[in-house]
Amino acid sequence: MENYEIKLTAEIPLQINDSEILYFLHSKEINSNYLNAIKKLTNFNDEVLAEWLNLSVKTYREYRKPKSIFKENIKEHILLLLALMKHGINVFGSAKAFEQWLNTSNFHFDNSKPTTFLNTVTGIKFVDDRLTAIEYGDNV
């Protein structure tokens, strides 16, 4: 990761609440660097990340270019995904272990994969709640 991406990744908390999201949306320029940080933290391909953001792959790739302007809902989604990725890596100890968990059917997700919930804000928060439960000893 480039130095700037490391810095901005470090400023995103492992769990981000609504007031922190509003703070970032109104005080920081959420740009392609944030989106590229998600890409570098994970091994998910463009198709998967575009699906999570409810974008076409073409639009997603345009957003990864410098000077792209994002809609507010996309900025919020990016912040939540970045915080979730950091939280999951922290809980599981590595990006690989977290990605494996995300891609495994799970009882708590009605036997679906947690990744299927990442295309909505509510879904991201639900997955993050499960990570917190795991931290406190609930089963995986």
Secondary structure, DSSP 8 states (H G I E B T S, - for coil): --HHHHHHHHHS-SS--HHHHHHHHHHS---HHHHHHHHHH----HHHHHHHTT--HHHHHHHTSTT----HHHHHHHHHHHHHHHHHHHHHSSHHHHHHHHTS-BGGGTTB-GGGGTTSHHHHHHHHHHHHHHHTT---
